[in-house]
Amino acid sequence: MGPMPFYRRDLRGSSPLTAAGTGRPAPVGSRPAASPARPASGGSGPGYAVVDLETTGLSPASDSILEIGLVLVGADGTVERSWSTLVDPGAGVDVGPTFIHGIVATELDGAPPLSAIADLLVRDLAGRAVVAHNARFDVGFLTHALGALGRLARGSVVPRVCTMELARRFMSTPSRRLVTCCEVAGVEIGRHHSALDDAHAAAGLLRHYMAVGGRRGQGPVAWSRALEQAAVFAGWRWDAGAARRQEALLLPRRGAGVPRADLPG
């Protein structure tokens, strides 16, 4: 991994909402102001937000997010913390292919809509490169959904790393499917299509790629370039106070590996 840029924290946070760069309150009714990129976990350096989504279908424009799994890792791949939640897609929305994601409608009782946890999600994405296995899919859903909620500036390209696209650069695998890649790399995967388990699996693949790259003596690669981009990316918009309150709304799927207590206090 190549040298990393100087990473400066904004110690003021982003709440209450302010007009970007002015320090003055934003006009009533305005969207959340852009918050400077900063370590999502309050640490001193950059890192990754490894995400997996379960959805009602394949189209960000017409389908909805049902479950979010998020694993926050440092620049060296070390897991810092994680959380997951089911997401209420709205009244009358069909949950889609239960035979794939395993989610039935009754499990969503009490789950928050995405709008109720958007600040929390964006807070934990901000300042980090977003990692996913098939990032085009997951980041596509995030971009569409969070953009519609005013949490991502129009036209923003989220810094990302795709563990699926990188697979054959770092191992010989007959398939780029998550389960196959994990088997080849020796990465443990729990219940496939459980968002948190799949996010942890993708984080394990990222660490495997880092280790292989290190043994090869490779210079800056996809993940280090993405860190540099994430450090200066200013497209995310969120309210820090709202994000803290939203931590209490998470409803993990039954059997998800990490409880709410894993969130910061």
C-alpha angles and dihedrals in degrees: 000000000000128000114296126226123252106274117210123195123218100226093189095068121209106276132131094038112260135188102260113266096358105083088220125118114271117245115273110269094021123135120257111286121245109270119212115256109265140157106288093213095047092253128138100251146039127275147154137284107211109200138183126184132196112205143182091247145333104283120086089199097055107018133069140228114253102175137015126201116186127183117183115206134177127245089271093053096256113148112244102176142321144201141182139192142178113241127217106229093197139269115316096008112138114231091225125209103018088170087068107036097025094223120136125194095249091061089065094065106122094010116135122245113243090253090062094057101029095108091051092049094048093045089058094045095048117103092012136097109245113235126194140152098250093011091185088069100042097038089045091058092044093048093050097042099041092041090055089052093051093249096115125048115246113266095014118152107212114223105245147169122209115207090192094056091047096047100099092044090065107029144014108253131163090216137022092219113128095242093049093046090051092050092051094045095044092241117152115238122188124195105351113229091025099120098222094046091049092048091052089049092052089049088053091052091051090054090048091052090049091052093048091047090050092052090050091051092234121173125223111339136177097296097049092047089051090052090055090050092047092052091063099031110119102175098104119095125191146142112242095204092051090048092057092050092048093061088080092058098064116118111190118205112260108272095022109149102234124055127213089262088074088075119097118263 
